[in-house]
Structure formats: structure tokens, C-alpha cells
Amino acid sequence: MLAPAHTDIVERALGAGSWVMELTTRAVSCSPAMYAMLGLAPGSVTSAAALLARFDPASRMQLESAIEDCQASGSAFDSEARVERRAGEYLCVRVTGELVRGSGVSAGSGLQLHGVMQDLTEKKRVEQESISVTMRLSTTLASITEAFVTLDREGRLTYVNAESERLLKVDRVDLLGKPIWSLLEDSSDGRLRRELRALLHGNTEVEFEDFYPRIGRWLEVRAYPFEDGIAAYLRDVSAIRQSQEQLLLLQTSISRLNDMVLITEASSINAPGPRIVFVNDAFERHTGYSRGDVLGRSPRLLQGPNTARGELDRIRAALTEARPVRAELINYKKDGSPFWLELEIVPVDYLNRGLTHWVSVARDVTARKISEYEIEHLAFYDALTQLPNRQLLMDRLQQALAQGGASQLIGALMFIDLDHFKMLNDTLGHAKGDLLLQQVATRLRTCLGAANTVARLGGDEFVVLLEGQGDDRQAVTDKTRKIAESLLAALSEPYDLGGHQYHGTCSLGVTLFSHNRQNIGDLLKQADLAMYQAKAAGRNDICFFDPEMQAVATAGAALSAELRQALRDQQFVLHYQPQVGRDGRMIGVEALLRWQHPERGLVGPDDFISQAEESGLILPLGQWVIETACAQLAEWAGRPNRAAFSIAVNVSARQFRHPEFVEMVFAALRAHNIAPERLKLELTESLLATGIEVTIAKMGALKRAGVTLAIDDFGIGYSALSYLKHLPLDQLKIDRSFVKDVLTDPNDAAIARTIIGLAQSLGLAVMAEGVETEAQRAFLAWHGCECYQGHLFCKTLPIDELEAFMATLPD
């Protein structure tokens, strides 16, 4: 049996966590590793219902069925499922379980389910990426016209193209899975095996020629390692070897009839250069030049503007030293079209007369070069828009920073994000979304031209890099703003998405840079922050970065980290404020969240709730509040003078909109076995701003279950009377801002009377919060408000002080 510490080590190593379920009570306990996997505080899940609620519906049904089968038949189960870690983020997990009888318990009782949950998310992602890469690679390899093979790390053939079948004279089916040297070499330790093994043990590439008796050919092998093995080009060089060995001019030219052969005199390589004395038919076919066009002229007639000067200098040096040379060059046909040549030039000593000629044997490798270009394009360009991708943007930004440091010129980086792009995808489909991205890319290229970099980072995010805009910061700012405004205008023009006219906007963030001390990552974050500031300002806007944005973002990130730690360390507590009825008797409490910070002391919700909302931590935090409130209701249920109390819990809009919110509430009620009407959920008016149909449906489900529903701070938000009459509410709460001056401000008094009258006409109860004086209570009571909350009755108290306060109340 492993010690608990050892168990933790094993679980972390396997990416797994363990759980135990008592079948009689359905209580669940989980290991720390499992809580960490699910992003939960230890001990926050104590029931089977709460645990199963985190799985998606299909997985939940599957696991419930498996648990029932296991309990009925004793058979273990092993299933894959999807479990939610946080809002919108699901893990793919493997869940196993088996029936175990607890020790020391009589027969027929004490049955437990022991199980393990293992995170398979990364494994599934890698498998999917592997499939995608394989598909792209297969498409690319199919276009290679040379003999090309791939090998695994044992030298076994995993891919063979058609040219390789012809070269090796064996059908592809008979080639795959066999070591390549077993097909070519007689020796058990031949050169091919040695070279490829060396490649797998550190060499970056190998290139050699050797004779292979089994096929009776000289082969040139060019091999390169990659992650899963070796990629190799095979070229039959038997004819070239024969020509080199025999040194016969005529045999050299004839032996390469399928390749271009060009022979020059071995005269001075200086202008006008060696004269062409022979070309073969293949030369005429490939170049379009006839023999009459080229005989007596220099091979320079094939060169053009893109012929690499470095390769020509290397060839010149080899010819000067009378040694063979191999090169790859762009040459030009008679009609001016370019093509790639793989060229080998060898000196010829004809009849022992010394160097007499140069024989050039060349083949058109344009198709291979196109394939290599396509592979490179895949690495540096976005497949959908053909814009530079993140990798190429990073390279160009690094160069721009270096050049800016040398010249002190100022550049600009723009972050562009399309507004409401997700809504377009959700309503019109991803095909229309892709079409929009392509048209946006076209407009950006048209507006900015080829001198500037326009890149797509992914999704609907684009980046524009403007280099060398000037050395006056204000002038560059003004110039950049004009460019940004022109982009904003261009991207706001209507789009034709396959017959559907679409009007879209974008948000644009800008940051300037001027020296290489700036970090690429910092620049991208600055432009990104500015873009989000433009979105916060209402979208379809431009925002320039300033340091205050970074300070706010840094503070928000630090606060989010502290909140996560606080959740892990259980630093949050609930305080309670009593709520009383018309007769002054206590009818319940409102649960109010506090953060018991280890350094700052007790922190109120105004200092951290907004950051919890933005970071998504409001979801586990809100769940903890509901679970804790239900636990307190369960404790009071056993005490006659407390059993009728209700607890009101504030629910944020983001928390309420979570797909599993309703089920989470039901699970908490079931786990603590409390009457649903004792739990009151106070919803904010912002819920009524969007998605009203979904909101009404969720509220209806809660209402039918018996949960009490109230609108908090009524009158200060988004409430629309046309919707209010359809909401399954129990209560409206008058905001404290109206109660505070209800006796001195006629407007506040009128609003309070209106809310009370509205609630009465709809058959709803009314509670006023912030009641601090008897005069305020009397005014509200006179106009029909029967429930109150405020310092007139009691301030907000921790649970122990609340219990002491309630002990002083008359029965």
C-alpha cells in the first residue's frame, strides 16, 4: 500500500486523481490531485451529484448508468468522458471505478466505489494534431516528383512515392515496413545503414553515393532527420558515375538523355567565358533554345535577375580550381520564364590531353522547389488568408526593433480585432466567417501595400507592422492615427459574403516603438491592451497604448492570482444581515461575501467582485457561496427557532448564464437536503439586458423547483416592464440609494412608491434594503412595503455574532 504522499506523486505523474463514493449515502471524497485537475478547492465536492454535475450531459448519463451497473452486478467500469474545469473549458478524461467493501463492516453494507480519473486532454490534442499534420504532409509529399521515401527510426520504409517504386523496381506494398538497406545492400553493415544510423544519432544531414548490387545501380542518397524518422531523396546517378569513370565525352552526353547536357570548352572563365560546343535534345526541350541559338555562346545567356550571385561565385571558384561542382540555380528559358536547375559540372581530361572541356549535367527541379516553397509557406503563412503568421511576424518585428535601434526611427504596431465575429460564426456559419476573414485580409493589404507587414495571429485577430515612420514621436502618432482611421473606415464598408451582405466593424489598438531595448512580447501585450480598451469604449474605435493601461492590467492579473490562491486557501467567508418582516420579527438573512485577506484583513466585495467576474473566478466563487449558504440552512433546519429562516444569495449575470447553473443549484439543495423555498436567489437587472428568453427559461426551472427568486437593487439597472411581467419572480428589492433619501427627496419617494405599487400589481413581495431609521421604515410600511433590511435592525455580522444576536431575540 502506497503512503498518501507516494499516492500524490503517482497521481501527479499520471495526470490522475482518485475518488471514493459511499454507495449508501452517495457521499464522495476526492484526492487533492483530482481537485487540482478540476480546478476546485479541496473538499468543495462532497456528493456524487455535485461531482457528476461537472460532466457534460452525455458523459453524466453514461457515468450514472455505469455506476448503477457496477452497484447492481459488481462489474468494474472504464469510460471516457468530458468534465468541465472552468467556464467553457472541458477536459477529456478517463474514469474508472470498481466495487470495494469497506473493512470492518457487516456483510451487505459498507459498499464503496473506488475510482480514478485521468486527464486525457493533452493526449487527445496531440492525436488530433498528428492526424492534421499527417494529412497536410501527405498532400505535400504527393507533389514531389523525385524518388522520395520516409523511414521510421528503425530504418523501415513508412512512405514511398511512385518514382521510388520505379527506381527500386518493387511494388509499394512490398516495400512498406521493410528496412531500406535490406532492399539495397548485401552486406549486413553496409554504408547505407551506417550513414542513416549516424543521421539518427546527431548528424543534421547526409549525402553520399554508393553502388547497390541488388538493383545494379549507383544511387545518390540525400537524407534529413525529422521528429519521427528520416526523409530521403534517392537519385539514380549510375550514368553520371559511368561518365566520370570512362571520361568519354560522347558517352557522357548520351548517358543523360533525360537530363540536360551542356558541354563547353575549358577556356578562361572570364568574360565572355567558355563557349558552348554541345547541348543535347533535353536541353533544347527544356530551355526552348535550339543548338543554333547557343553554340559558340556563353552559358551566361541562361542567367537572369533572380539567378543567385552567391552560387555563381561558388561555381566560378570551382572552375578556377578545375574541380567538380554541384549547384542549384534559377535559370531562364528563351521565352523568359524561370525554372530551377540542379546542376553538376565536371572537368573532362579527354585522351590525357589535360583539361579540355566542362560537362554540365542538369535536371529541372522546379517541381521539387515548388514543393519546398509550399512547405516553407505552410510554416510562415496563414493558410486561410495567405498573410504572414505569428512566426513570420515575430521575425519581422525583431528585425524592425533592431533597425529602429540603429536608426532611431519610430515604428508602430497595430492590433485589429473584428467586433462580434463569434456572433457571425454562430449565426451564419464558419464558412461565412472564413470568407469575411479573407476579405478583411484583402482590404488590409490594399490599404497598406507591400511595404508594411499585415499578419494574422489566428481567429479574428490581425496585426499591422509599420516600420520607419519617422523620428518625431508626435508626427508619427498623427500619421499612424490617420492610417488607423483609414483601416477602420475600410473595414467598416459592407461585405458580400456569398450573397449575404454583412456590415461589420473592428476595434484597433496601437503602440509605438523606437529602440531595440523593447521586448517583442511587451509590444504585443501593449497593442493588445489598447485594442481591448477600444472594445471597452464601445467598439469600432481606435486606442493608443499608455502606461496606465499596463498598470491596470498588471494590477488585475495580480488580483486574479490572489483570488485563485484565496479560493485554494479557503480565505472567503460569509457574513449575514438579518431581514425582518412588518412585525419586526426576523424572517431570514442575506449572505454577503467577504475576503479574509491574510495581510489586508477583511476585504469587501466591491474591491474584488468585478475582477472575479472578468477572470471567470466568479463561477467557482459563486458556487462556493451557494454551497455554504445551503450548508447553513441545513444546520438551521434542525433548530425549531431557525428552521423557517431563508438565506438570500446574490447571483451575478455571468454565473446565472452558465449552462450548468440550474443543475448546480439543484445539486446543492439535494446535497444538503433543504427545502428549496428557504434559498432565495437575488438576480441583477443586467440579466434582462440580453438573452431574455434563456433567462426566463432558467428562472422558470428554478421557480418550479420551489427556489425563491428576487430582483436585487430594482430600479437602477436594465429592467423593462414588458419583460418584468413574464418573469417568474417572488420579490423586488428596493435599492438602498432610493431608501436613503426617501424622506427628503421627492423623486426618491416617488420611485419607492412606484416600485411598491408595481410589485403589488404583479403580486410580488417587496423588500427595502438600507433602512437605517424608524422614519424610513414607517414611510415604507405606510405605502405597503412589508420586509426590511438595514442597520436599523442589525448590521452585517459573521455567523458566530449572528447566532449571538439571534439568541437575544424573543421567540
N, C-alpha and C positions, 0 to 999 in steps of 0.2 A: 504494500500500500504506500503510495507516494504521500509525503508530508504536504500540507497545504501550500507551502512556499514552492515546493517542487511542482505541484499541480499547476500553480500560476505560471511557472516557467514553461511548462509543457504547453499550456493553453496559449500563451503568447506566441510561442514558436510555431504552433499550428494555426494561428489566427482563429482560435476557437474559444468557446466558453461553455460551461456546464450548467445544468439546471435540474432541479428535483421538484416533482409535483406530488403532493399528498392527495391520493385519489378520493379519500373520504371528505376532505374539506376543500379540495381544489386550490389549496394554498401552494404558492410557488416560491422557491428560493433560487437565486442565481449567483453564479460566481462573479467576482469582481471583473474578470476578463470579459464576461458576457455583458455586464452593464457597460463597460467601456466600449465594446463593439457596437452597442445600440445607442451610445451617446447619452446614457442615463446616469443619474446619481445612484450610487449603491443603495439598495433597499427600496427604490422607488416603484418597483413592480413586485407585488406580493401575491397576486392571484393569477390563475390560469386565464381568466377573462382579460385582465389587463395586458398580459403577455401576448395573447392571441390577437388582441385589438391592434397591435402594431403591424400585423401582417396584412397584405392586400387581401381583398375578399376571396379570391380564388384559392390563395395559399391557406387562408384561415379555414375554409371549408375542408380542404384536403387534410390539414393537420387535425382538425376536430374529429374527422372520420377515422384518421389513423389512431388517435388516442382512444376512441371508443372501441375500435377493433382490438387494440392492444389490451385494453382493460377486460374485454369480453373473452378473448382467446389466448391471451398471454403472448401473442406474437409480436416481436420487435418490429420497428418501422424505421425507414431510412428515406427521407424525402428532400427534394429541393424546393425552396420557397423564396418569396420576396418579402423582406421585412423593412419597415421604414425606420431610418436612423434619425432623420430630421425632415422638416417640411420639404417635400418634393424629391428627397434623396432616398432611394431604396437600395438595400444590399441584397445580393443574391446569396443565399445561404443554404447549407446542407443541415437538416435537422434529423437527428437520430434519437430513438428512445426505446427503452426496454423495461419490462415489469420487474420490480425488485421488492421483496418482502422485508420490511423493517425488522431489525433484530429485537428480540425480547418481546414480541407481540404475539398473541394467540393466533391460531390458525384462522384464516378467513378475514383478518383485519390487518391494518398497518401496511396496506399495499401502497407502493410508491412507483412513480415513473421516473427513472433516471435517464437523462439525455444530454446530448452535446449539440451545440450549434456552431458551425464552422463557416467563416466568411469566404465565399467563392467568387466575390465580385471581381477582384483583380484577375483571377484565373479566367473568368468568362470574357472579360475585356480583352485579355491577351489572345484568347482563342479567336474572338471576332476580328481583331486587328490582323491576326495571322491569315485568316481567310481573305480579308480585303487586300492585304499585301500580295498574297499568292495570286489573286485574280488579276491585279494590275501587272504583276511580274509576268504572268503567263501571256498577257496581251502584248507586252513589250518584247518578250523573247520570241514570240511567233513572227515578229517582223525582221528578225536577224537572218540575213541570207548566208552568212558564213557557217561553217561547221561549228556548232556551239553545243557544249554539254555542261551539266552541273553534276557535282558529286557530293555525297554526304561525307562526314568526317572519317568514314572507313574506306573511302575511295569508291563506293558503289555509285553507279550512274542513277541519278534521280530525274534528269531531263535530257532528252536527245532530240535535236531538231532534224528536219528532213535531210539537210545537207550532211549531217553526221551519219545518218543511215547509209547514204550513198558512199561516203568516204570509207566507213568501216565495213561495208558490204554485209551488214547484218540487219535484220528487221528490228524495229524499235522494241517490239515486245520481247525479243530475245536479248536485248541489250540492258533494259532497265533492271536494276537490282544487282547487277554483276560488277565486280571491281574492274575498272577500266584497264588496269595492267594485265589482268588475266585474258583480255581480248587481244592485246597487242604484243606482250612480251613473253618470250620463252623462259627467261631467267626468273628465278624467284626473288632476285634482288636487283632488278633492272633499274636503269636510270629514271624511267618514268615514276616508278614507285618511290625512289629516293627523293626526287625533286618535289613530288607532291607532299610527301611526309614533311620535308623541310618547310614547305609552304604553310602547313598546319601548325608548325612549331615556331612561328615568328617571322618568317620571310614575308615581305609585302607583296611580291610577285615573282614569278619565274618565267623565263623564256629560253627555250632551247630547241634544238633539232636532234633527231635520232632516227635510226633505221629500225623498222619493226617487221621482222621476218614473217609474222603471221599474216600480214596483209601485203607484204612485199613493197612497202612504201617508206620514204622519208617523210616524217611529219614535223612540222613546226608546232610547238605547243606554247601557248601564252596563257598562263593561269593566274588567277587572282583569288584571294580568300574573301569570303563574306561570312556572315554570322553563322549560317548553318552548314557551311562546307566550302566548296571550291567551284568557281566558274572558269571554264577553259574554252579558248578558241583553238581549233585544230586546223592546220593548213597543210595540204599536201605539197611538199617542196621537193619532191623526188626529181622533177625535171630540172629545177634550178640546181640541185646538187650535181646532177649529171652534167649539166653545162659547165659548172665550175670545175669539176674534175677533168673533163675532157678538153676544156678550153678551146672548143671549136665554135667559131663564130656562127656558122650556118646552123649547127645543131642547137645552139643557144636560142637563136631566133625562132626556129621551128618548134622547139620543145614547149614554148609558151604561147602557142597559137591562141589560146583562150584569154591570155593576158596581152597587154600592150607591150611591145618590144621596140625600143629605140636605141640605135647604135650611133655613137659619134666618134669622130677621130680624137685621139688623145693629144690635142693641141693645147695651147695656152688657154687657161680658163678666164683670162682677162678679156674684156670686150674686144672683138664681137663674140668671143667664146668659141668652144668646139663646134664644128659643123656636123649637122646630121647627115649620115650616109645611108641609113636604112631605117624604115619603120615597117611593121607588119600590118596585116589586114585588120587585126583587132584595134590597132592604133587609129587607122582610118575610120573604122566603125564608131569608136568611142569619141573621137575628137572632132570629126567632121572635116578634118584636113586630109587632102589627098597627098600622095607621095610627092607629086609635083609642087604642092604648096610648101613643103617643109624641107626637102632635100637641099643641102647647102646652106641652110639657115641655122640659127642657134636655137636650142630648146627654150630660150627665154621667151619665144613667141607664145608659149603656153601660160606664161605668168600674167598676173593681173593685180588689181588693187588690194585684194584680200590674201594674196599669197604671203605666207608668214616669212618675214625677213630673217628671223632667227633660224628657222630651218634651212633657208638658202645659205646662210653663213656657215652652218654646220656642214652642209654638203660641200661647199667650196673648200672648207678646211680639209675634208677627207680626200677630195680630188687632188688637192695640192700635195698631200702625203701619199697619193696613189694607193689608197686603201678602200675597201668596200664600205658602203654606207647605206643605211636604210632610213627612210623618212616618210612622213605623211604630209601632203601639200594640197592646198586648193589650187587647181589649175582651171583654165578656161577653154571652152570649145570654140570652134570657129564662129559660131553664132553668138558668142559672148556669154553663154550660160556657164556657171561654175560647176565643178564636180571635184570630189575628193579622190586623190590617188594615194595608194600605198605603194611606195617606190623603193626598189632595190637597185643600186648601181654597183657594178663590179668591174674591176680592171681586167683587160684581156692582154695576155702576152702571146701573140699569135706567132706560132712557129719559132719560139725562142728568140724573137727579134726585139724583146723588150716591150714596154707598154706601147700598145698600138691603138687600142680602142677602149671606149667605155660602153658597156652594155647595160642598158636600163630596162628592167622588167617591172611593169606596173600593173596594178589592178584597180578598177573602180570600186572604192569602198564607200561611196556616197550613202548607200542604204544603211550600212553599219554606223556611219557618223550620224545619220538622222536618228537612229535608234539611241545612240549615246546622248544626243541632244535631248531626245524625248525623256530619257531617264533623268538627265540633269534638270529639265524643265519641271518634271514632277517634284523634284526636291526643292526647287526655289520659286515655283509659281503656283498660284491657286488654280485648281483645275476648272472651277466654275467660271470665274471672271477673267482668267489669264493675267491677273495682276500679280506683282511680286507678293510672296507670302511673308510670314513673320521672319523666317530665317534670312531672306534676302534683304528685308527692311533693316534688320539688325546690322547686317554687314554694311549697308549704305549709310546708316546712321553713325556707325563707328567711324567710317571714313569722313563723314561730314564733320564730326566732332574734332577729329584730328586736323582737318584742313582749316576749320574755324579757329583752332588754337594757334595755327601758324599765321593766319592772315588777319585775325581779329574780326572777321566778318560775322554778322549775326544771321542765324537761320531760324526757321520756325517749324514746329511740329504740330499738326492738327489731328485731333481725334474726332471722327464723324460717326455718329450712331443714328440709325434710322428710327424715327418715332413710330411706335405702335406696330413694329414689324411682326411681333408674335401674333397680334390680332389678325394681321393679313394672312399669315400661315394657317391660323386656326380656322379662319372663315373661308378663304379661297383655296387653300391647299398649298403644299410646299412647292409644287411646280410653278405656281404664280409667284411665290416668294423668290424662287431661283431666278425667274425671268426679271423680277424687279432688281435683284442684285446685279445682274448682268447689265441692265440699262443704267443703273447708278454708276457702275464702273465705267461705262462708255462716256457718260456725261462728265465724270471727273477727269478722264483722260483728255476729253475735248477741251475742257476749260483750262487745264493746267499745261498741256503739251508734254513733249517728251523730255524736256529739261528737268522736270521735277518728278519725284517718286510718288506714285499712288499705290498703296498696298492694301490688301485685305487681310485682316488678322483672323477672321473667322466670324461666323454668324452674320450679323448686320453691322459689323464694326470695320471701318476703313480708316487708314492713316495716310496723311499727306505730309511729305517732307519737302520743305522749301529751303534750299541751300543758298548761302551767299547773298542775302537780300540787302546788304549794306552794313555800314559801321555806325550809323546813328540809330540808337535804340527807338527813339520816338518816331523817326521816319519809317523804320522797319515795322513798328507797331501799326502805323497808319496804313502802310502798304499791305500788310498781312490782313488787316481788318477788311480792306476793300476786296482782297481775294476771297476771304471767307464769306463776305456778303454775296459775292458773285456765285460762289458754290451753293450757298443757301438758296439763292434765287433759282439757280439751275435745277437743283434737286427738288424744288417745290413745284416745278411745272408738271402737268398731268402726264401719267404713264399709260401706254397702251399695253396691257398685259393679256395678250391673246384675245383681243376683242373686248376686254373689260377695262374701262377707264378708271384709273386709280389716282387719287390725289394724296400725296404723302409729303411729309416734312422730315427734317433731321435736326439733331442737336449737335453743336460743334464746339469743341474745346481746343484752346490754343495755348502753347507755351513757347517761349523764345529761348534760344541757346546761343552761346558765343565762344565757349572755350572747352578744351578737352578735359578739364577737371570735372565737368559734369558727367554724371553716370547715366548710361542709356536707360536703365531701369527706372531711375528717378524721373527722367524726362517723360517716359511713357506714363508713369503714375501721375505726373503733373497735368499732362494733356487729358488723361482720363478723368481726373478730379474736376478739371474745368468743364469737361463735357457733361458730367453728372450735375454740375452746378447749373449748366444751361438747361438741362432737363428739369431740375427743381424749379427753375424760373418760369416754367410753363411750356418748355419745348419750343422747337422752331426758333432757336436763338443761338447767339454766339457768346462765349465767355472766355476771357483770358485768365490764365492762372495767376494767382498771387499767393504769397507765402501763408496768408491766413487760412486758405483752403487746406494746405498741408497740415497746419497746426490742428484744425478742426478734425481732419481725417485721422491724424495720429492720436488725438485725444479719444475719438470714437473707437478706434481699434483697441486702444489701451483699456477703455471701459468695457468693451466687449470681452476682452481677455479676462478682466477681473470678474465679470458676471459669470463667465463659464467656470472660473475657479470657485466662485461663490456657490454655484449650483453643486459642484462636486463636493465642496466642503460643508454643504447644508447651512449656509450662513443666513438664509432667509427665514423670517418669522412672520406670523400673522398677529396683528393687533385687531381689536374688535371695538366697535362703537355701538352701544345699545340703541335700539329702535323701540319707540313706545307708541301705544295707541291713544285714543281720545281720552280714556280714563286715567292716563298716566302710567299704566302698567306696561312692563317690558314685554314685547312680543317677539323680539329676535335681535340679531346683531348684523352689522355689516363687517365682513372680513376685509382688512386693509393691509396690504403688503408692506413690509419693512425689510431693510437690508442691515443686518448686524455686522457692519464692516469691522474687521479686526483693528484698523487704525483710525478710521474716521467716525467710529461709533455708529449710532442708529441713523440710517440714511432713508429719507422719504422717497416715495415712488417718483416724484417729479424729477429727481436727479438721475434716474436710470431707466424709466419705462420706455421713453422714446428710443433709446439706443437698443433696448431689448427688442422692441418692435422691428427696428431696421435690420438688426443682425439675425432675426429669426429665433432668438432665445426666448421670446415671449411664449413660444409654444410649450417647451418643457416647463417653463416657469409657471405659465397659466395652469398647466396640468397639475403641477405640484400644489398650487393654491386650492384647486377643486378637490384633489385627493385629501389635503389636510383639513379642509372645511368639512368634508364628508366624515372624516375620522372624528372630528369634534362633535358633529351631530350624532354619530353613533354612541359616543361617550355620554352625551346628554340624554339620549333616548332611554337609558336605564335609570334616570332620576326623575321622579314624577314632576317636580317643580321646574324641570328644564325640558321635558320631553316635547312640549308644544312649540319651543323656540325654533325660529328659522334662521338660516345664515345666508346673507346676500353676498354674492361674489361678482366682482367686476370682470367682464369678458371683453377683450379687445376685438376689433374688427378682423384682424389677421388671424387671431385664434379661432374665432367663430367660423371663418371661411375655410378652415382646414377641413379636408374631406372626411377625416375621422373624428371630428369634434363631437358629434352627437353620440357616436358609439363610445367615445372616451367617457362622456358624462354618464351614460348608462352603465358602463363598466365600473365606474367609481361608486355609483349608487348600489349596484349589486354587491360589490366587494365589501361594502360596509353595512349592507342590509338596512338602509334607512328609507323612510317614506319620501318619495320624490318631491312632494309639496313642501318639505322642510328646506329644500335647496332652492334659493332664489338666484337667478342669473340676471345681472344688470347689464344690459347691452347699450352700446353707444349709438348715438344717432347717425354716425358716419356709416353704419351698416346699411342705411337706407339710401346712400348716395348711388350705389351701383349694385347690380345683381339682385334686385329686389325679389325676383321670383324664387331664386335659390334660398334667399334669406327667409322668406315666408315658409317655404317647404321645411327648412330645418327647424324653424320655430314651431311649426305645426307638429313635427315629430316629438319635440321636447314637451310641448303642451299636452299632447295626447298621453304621454307617459306620466303626467302629473307634475312636471317641474314648473315652478313659478317663474314668470318672465316679467321683467320691468325694463322700461327705457330710462336710462340714467341721464341726469343733467338735461332734462327735457326743455326745449325752447332755445338752446344756444347752438344747435347743430344744423342738420340737413333734413329735419322731419318735414314730410309733405303730408297734408291732411288726406289727400287722395289715397295714399298708401296706408296711413295710420289705421283707417277703419278696417283694413283687411288683415292687420297683424294680430296674431293670437296672443295678446298681452293680458297681464293681470294688473299692472300698476304703472303709473307715471311718477317720476321723481322730479320735483321742482328744484332747479339748480339753486345753490346757495347764493349766487350773485343776485337773484331776484328777491330772495328772502331777506338778505342783509338790509336793504333799504325799503322794505315793503311798507313801512310806516311813514317814510319821509319822501319817497319818490313816487309820484302818481303813476308814472309809467310802469315801474316795477310792481306796484299794487295791481294795476290793470292786467299785467301779464300773469301774475299769480292767480287772480280771479278767473282769467280766461282759461288757464290750464286746468284749474279745478272744475270749472264748468264743462270743459271739453271732456275731461275724464268721466265726469258723472253722466254726460250724454252717451258716452260709449260703454258705460257700465264698468269702468275701471276704478281701482283704488288709487289714492293719491298719497304720496309721502313727500314731506318737505324736509330738505336737509339744510344744515347750517342754522338751525333755530337756536338762538342764544339768549332771548329774553322772553319773559312771560307775555309781554305785549305782542310780540311777533306770533307766539303760539295762539293767543286769543284771536288775533285778526284772522289767522289761517283757519282756525276752528269755526269761527263765525261764518266763513264763506264755504265751509264744507270739507276742509282737509282734516282727516281723522288720524293720520300717522305722522310721527315726527322723529327727527334725528338731529342732535346737535349738543353743544356744550351746556345748554340749559338743563339737560338731563344727565349727561355724563360725557366726559372726553373719551378719546380713543385710548384703550388700555390693552396691555399684554394679557394673556389668558389667566395668569395667576391673580393679577389685580382685578380682572373682570369677575373672576369667581368670588373674590373677597367682596366686591361691590354688590354682586347679586345676593350674597348671603345677608346683606343688610336690608334687602327689600322685603316688604311684607308679603306673606303667602297670598 
